[in-house]
Amino acid sequence: MDEVERRVVDHFRDAMAAGDAEAVRLALHPYLHWTEPSGSVVRGRVNVLAALSTGGVPALPGSVELRDGQIYRWVCESVGEEEPLAE
């Protein structure tokens, strides 16, 4: 994540923590693609906001893409499969 992406992500997460709905909305691109740790994808700002409304502030993404200064693609860190224990 470069410096600009990090600033936008930090601004978004700070707005989420502060409950600033307008700043959160403006940080997200209308055609946002949000990939959950499970790999499922939520598309569209309205749908993503609905999905985020019950979870609190998301962790830093594994990757992010900006478009027009807004978050266009957010990929959560994937939940890796547990490795087998060494015998």
MDTraj code that builds the backbone (N, CA, C; nanometers):
import mdtraj as md
import numpy as np

residues = "MET ASP GLU VAL GLU ARG ARG VAL VAL ASP HIS PHE ARG ASP ALA MET ALA ALA GLY ASP ALA GLU ALA VAL ARG LEU ALA LEU HIS PRO TYR LEU HIS TRP THR GLU PRO SER GLY SER VAL VAL ARG GLY ARG VAL ASN VAL LEU ALA ALA LEU SER THR GLY GLY VAL PRO ALA LEU PRO GLY SER VAL GLU LEU ARG ASP GLY GLN ILE TYR ARG TRP VAL CYS GLU SER VAL GLY GLU GLU GLU PRO LEU ALA GLU".split()
xyz = np.array([
    [0.0868, -0.1170, 0.0000],
    [0.0000, 0.0000, 0.0000],
    [0.0915, 0.1233, 0.0000],
    [0.0701, 0.2116, -0.0965],
    [0.1527, 0.3317, -0.1015],
    [0.0991, 0.4375, -0.0036],
    [0.1687, 0.5487, 0.0026],
    [0.1362, 0.6532, 0.1006],
    [-0.0038, 0.7121, 0.0801],
    [-0.0414, 0.7375, -0.0441],
    [-0.1735, 0.7942, -0.0734],
    [-0.2831, 0.6946, -0.0346],
    [-0.2657, 0.5691, -0.0742],
    [-0.3639, 0.4664, -0.0374],
    [-0.3759, 0.4553, 0.1144],
    [-0.2636, 0.4597, 0.1822],
    [-0.2650, 0.4484, 0.3288],
    [-0.3411, 0.5649, 0.3921],
    [-0.3214, 0.6862, 0.3411],
    [-0.3935, 0.8026, 0.3950],
    [-0.5437, 0.7891, 0.3750],
    [-0.5854, 0.7433, 0.2570],
    [-0.7287, 0.7265, 0.2292],
    [-0.7871, 0.6175, 0.3188],
    [-0.7155, 0.5064, 0.3324],
    [-0.7619, 0.3970, 0.4197],
    [-0.7703, 0.4439, 0.5642],
    [-0.6691, 0.5144, 0.6120],
    [-0.6706, 0.5652, 0.7498],
    [-0.7867, 0.6621, 0.7712],
    [-0.8107, 0.7501, 0.6736],
    [-0.9220, 0.8447, 0.6832],
    [-1.0551, 0.7686, 0.6923],
    [-1.0723, 0.6681, 0.6072],
    [-1.1932, 0.5859, 0.6082],
    [-1.2112, 0.5162, 0.7432],
    [-1.1052, 0.4534, 0.7933],
    [-1.1160, 0.3805, 0.9202],
    [-1.1401, 0.4756, 1.0372],
    [-1.0773, 0.5939, 1.0347],
    [-1.1006, 0.6943, 1.1391],
    [-1.2456, 0.7424, 1.1366],
    [-1.2986, 0.7645, 1.0154],
    [-1.4382, 0.8072, 1.0024],
    [-1.5326, 0.6985, 1.0527],
    [-1.5006, 0.5726, 1.0243],
    [-1.5812, 0.4611, 1.0762],
    [-1.5802, 0.4626, 1.2289],
    [-1.4624, 0.4785, 1.2864],
    [-1.4491, 0.4775, 1.4327],
    [-1.5242, 0.5937, 1.4956],
    [-1.5275, 0.7081, 1.4271],
    [-1.5941, 0.8275, 1.4794],
    [-1.7447, 0.8265, 1.4529],
    [-1.7898, 0.7314, 1.3719],
    [-1.9322, 0.7276, 1.3380],
    [-1.9734, 0.8371, 1.2412],
    [-1.8793, 0.8853, 1.1616],
    [-1.9057, 0.9925, 1.0653],
    [-1.9560, 0.9306, 0.9345],
    [-2.0856, 0.9059, 0.9260],
    [-2.1454, 0.8344, 0.8135],
    [-2.1188, 0.9038, 0.6800],
    [-2.1232, 1.0352, 0.6771],
    [-2.1023, 1.1079, 0.5520],
    [-1.9584, 1.0926, 0.5034],
    [-1.8613, 1.1042, 0.5935],
    [-1.7208, 1.0870, 0.5544],
    [-1.6940, 0.9440, 0.5088],
    [-1.7559, 0.8471, 0.5735],
    [-1.7412, 0.7071, 0.5329],
    [-1.7972, 0.6895, 0.3927],
    [-1.9163, 0.7402, 0.3680],
    [-1.9803, 0.7273, 0.2376],
    [-1.8944, 0.7907, 0.1285],
    [-1.8422, 0.9092, 0.1560],
    [-1.7618, 0.9802, 0.0563],
    [-1.6269, 0.9136, 0.0308],
    [-1.5779, 0.8350, 0.1251],
    [-1.4504, 0.7654, 0.1065],
    [-1.4630, 0.6444, 0.0150],
    [-1.5867, 0.5963, -0.0043],
    [-1.6104, 0.4746, -0.0815],
    [-1.6665, 0.5068, -0.2203],
    [-1.6082, 0.4491, -0.3216],
    [-1.6538, 0.4671, -0.4588],
    [-1.7904, 0.4007, -0.4761],
    [-1.8798, 0.4591, -0.5540],
    [-2.0126, 0.3989, -0.5727],
    [-2.0092, 0.2557, -0.6266],
    [-1.9085, 0.2218, -0.7059],
    [-1.8995, 0.0879, -0.7649],
    [-1.7959, 0.0007, -0.6940],
    [-1.7830, 0.0213, -0.5659],
    [-1.6872, -0.0483, -0.4809],
    [-1.7010, -0.2000, -0.4897],
    [-1.5861, -0.2677, -0.4875],
    [-1.5795, -0.4134, -0.4769],
    [-1.5111, -0.4439, -0.3434],
    [-1.5802, -0.5104, -0.2532],
    [-1.5272, -0.5404, -0.1202],
    [-1.5157, -0.6916, -0.1072],
    [-1.3945, -0.7431, -0.0918],
    [-1.3726, -0.8864, -0.0788],
    [-1.3493, -0.9207, 0.0680],
    [-1.4361, -1.0067, 0.1199],
    [-1.4301, -1.0514, 0.2592],
    [-1.3150, -1.1502, 0.2786],
    [-1.2738, -1.1746, 0.4037],
    [-1.1676, -1.2735, 0.4280],
    [-1.2019, -1.4125, 0.3731],
    [-1.3302, -1.4442, 0.3692],
    [-1.3743, -1.5747, 0.3174],
    [-1.3632, -1.5836, 0.1658],
    [-1.3431, -1.4692, 0.0999],
    [-1.3366, -1.4655, -0.0454],
    [-1.4655, -1.4176, -0.1099],
    [-1.5732, -1.4064, -0.0322],
    [-1.6978, -1.3563, -0.0901],
    [-1.6846, -1.2072, -0.1199],
    [-1.7540, -1.1636, -0.2244],
    [-1.7428, -1.0251, -0.2699],
    [-1.8765, -0.9549, -0.2544],
    [-1.8718, -0.8349, -0.1969],
    [-1.9887, -0.7473, -0.1873],
    [-1.9612, -0.6327, -0.2832],
    [-2.0584, -0.6014, -0.3693],
    [-2.0381, -0.4970, -0.4699],
    [-2.1343, -0.3805, -0.4463],
    [-2.0825, -0.2611, -0.4655],
    [-2.1626, -0.1404, -0.4525],
    [-2.1532, -0.0796, -0.3139],
    [-2.1405, 0.0529, -0.3120],
    [-2.1236, 0.1248, -0.1859],
    [-2.2382, 0.0996, -0.0886],
    [-2.3624, 0.1024, -0.1360],
    [-2.4777, 0.0833, -0.0475],
    [-2.4733, -0.0544, 0.0177],
    [-2.4418, -0.1573, -0.0608],
    [-2.4358, -0.2933, -0.0070],
    [-2.3200, -0.3108, 0.0902],
    [-2.2063, -0.2497, 0.0592],
    [-2.0905, -0.2581, 0.1494],
    [-2.1212, -0.1864, 0.2810],
    [-2.1811, -0.0684, 0.2720],
    [-2.2167, 0.0035, 0.3951],
    [-2.3125, -0.0789, 0.4806],
    [-2.4068, -0.1470, 0.4188],
    [-2.4992, -0.2328, 0.4934],
    [-2.4230, -0.3475, 0.5603],
    [-2.3295, -0.4074, 0.4886],
    [-2.2508, -0.5170, 0.5443],
    [-2.1609, -0.4706, 0.6582],
    [-2.1069, -0.3491, 0.6464],
    [-2.0171, -0.2963, 0.7504],
    [-2.0920, -0.2443, 0.8724],
    [-2.2208, -0.2208, 0.8596],
    [-2.2967, -0.1576, 0.9681],
    [-2.3014, -0.2417, 1.0953],
    [-2.2745, -0.3695, 1.0850],
    [-2.2825, -0.4560, 1.2030],
    [-2.1467, -0.4996, 1.2555],
    [-2.0381, -0.4617, 1.1862],
    [-1.9093, -0.5187, 1.2218],
    [-1.8085, -0.4299, 1.2894],
    [-1.8264, -0.3015, 1.2917],
    [-1.7245, -0.2138, 1.3468],
    [-1.6219, -0.1756, 1.2412],
    [-1.5087, -0.1250, 1.2858],
    [-1.4046, -0.0766, 1.1953],
    [-1.3284, -0.1955, 1.1380],
    [-1.3211, -0.2055, 1.0056],
    [-1.2480, -0.3182, 0.9462],
    [-1.0977, -0.3051, 0.9684],
    [-1.0318, -0.4192, 0.9718],
    [-0.8856, -0.4212, 0.9813],
    [-0.8273, -0.3649, 0.8523],
    [-0.7003, -0.3338, 0.8547],
    [-0.6335, -0.2872, 0.7334],
    [-0.6482, -0.3916, 0.6238],
    [-0.6665, -0.3479, 0.5005],
    [-0.6841, -0.4435, 0.3913],
    [-0.5529, -0.5089, 0.3505],
    [-0.5663, -0.6255, 0.2870],
    [-0.4491, -0.6883, 0.2271],
    [-0.4050, -0.6102, 0.1055],
    [-0.5043, -0.5568, 0.0327],
    [-0.4760, -0.4676, -0.0793],
    [-0.5951, -0.3747, -0.0985],
    [-0.5664, -0.2628, -0.1611],
    [-0.6688, -0.1621, -0.1849],
    [-0.6399, -0.0949, -0.3186],
    [-0.7450, -0.0519, -0.3849],
    [-0.7304, 0.0212, -0.5116],
    [-0.8172, 0.1462, -0.5025],
    [-0.7628, 0.2578, -0.5458],
    [-0.8361, 0.3841, -0.5440],
    [-0.8796, 0.4206, -0.6850],
    [-0.9919, 0.4879, -0.6929],
    [-1.0378, 0.5459, -0.8191],
    [-1.0994, 0.6803, -0.7836],
    [-1.0551, 0.7841, -0.8500],
    [-1.1047, 0.9194, -0.8242],
    [-1.0909, 0.9577, -0.6768],
    [-0.9848, 0.9095, -0.6121],
    [-0.9583, 0.9425, -0.4729],
    [-1.0441, 0.8679, -0.3724],
    [-1.1232, 0.7742, -0.4201],
    [-1.2093, 0.6949, -0.3313],
    [-1.1654, 0.5487, -0.3360],
    [-1.2016, 0.4759, -0.2310],
    [-1.1706, 0.3333, -0.2273],
    [-1.2609, 0.2625, -0.3274],
    [-1.1985, 0.1998, -0.4259],
    [-1.2714, 0.1308, -0.5320],
    [-1.2694, -0.0214, -0.5109],
    [-1.1587, -0.0724, -0.4602],
    [-1.1469, -0.2156, -0.4352],
    [-1.0766, -0.2358, -0.3016],
    [-1.1361, -0.3159, -0.2162],
    [-1.0803, -0.3458, -0.0837],
    [-1.0766, -0.4968, -0.0715],
    [-0.9592, -0.5517, -0.0488],
    [-0.9447, -0.6956, -0.0317],
    [-0.8944, -0.7202, 0.1095],
    [-0.9798, -0.7829, 0.1907],
    [-0.9425, -0.8143, 0.3282],
    [-0.8332, -0.9206, 0.3275],
    [-0.7553, -0.9214, 0.4335],
    [-0.6583, -1.0293, 0.4502],
    [-0.7368, -1.1588, 0.4528],
    [-0.6927, -1.2580, 0.3786],
    [-0.7662, -1.3840, 0.3763],
    [-0.7408, -1.4621, 0.5038],
    [-0.8415, -1.5362, 0.5422],
    [-0.8282, -1.6241, 0.6574],
    [-0.7674, -1.7524, 0.6029],
    [-0.6394, -1.7720, 0.6313],
    [-0.5698, -1.8884, 0.5766],
    [-0.6143, -2.0170, 0.6425],
    [-0.6002, -2.1241, 0.5697],
    [-0.6315, -2.2536, 0.6264],
    [-0.5235, -2.2870, 0.7268],
    [-0.5641, -2.3558, 0.8316],
    [-0.4666, -2.3937, 0.9326],
    [-0.3735, -2.4987, 0.8743],
    [-0.2479, -2.4828, 0.9059],
    [-0.1512, -2.5815, 0.8600],
    [-0.1539, -2.7002, 0.9542],
    [-0.1336, -2.8196, 0.9015],
    [-0.1341, -2.9370, 0.9904],
    [-0.0203, -2.9284, 1.0895],
    [-0.0444, -2.9805, 1.2070],
    [0.0589, -2.9811, 1.3109],
    [0.1701, -3.0770, 1.2718],
    [0.2920, -3.0374, 1.3014],
    [0.4047, -3.1249, 1.2737],
    [0.3994, -3.2444, 1.3690],
    [0.4324, -3.3603, 1.3145],
    [0.4305, -3.4807, 1.3992],
    [0.5613, -3.4988, 1.4695],
])
top = md.Topology()
chain = top.add_chain()
for i, resn in enumerate(residues, 1):
    res = top.add_residue(resn, chain, resSeq=i)
    for name in ("N", "CA", "C"):
        top.add_atom(name, md.element.get_by_symbol(name[0]), res)
traj = md.Trajectory(xyz[None], top)
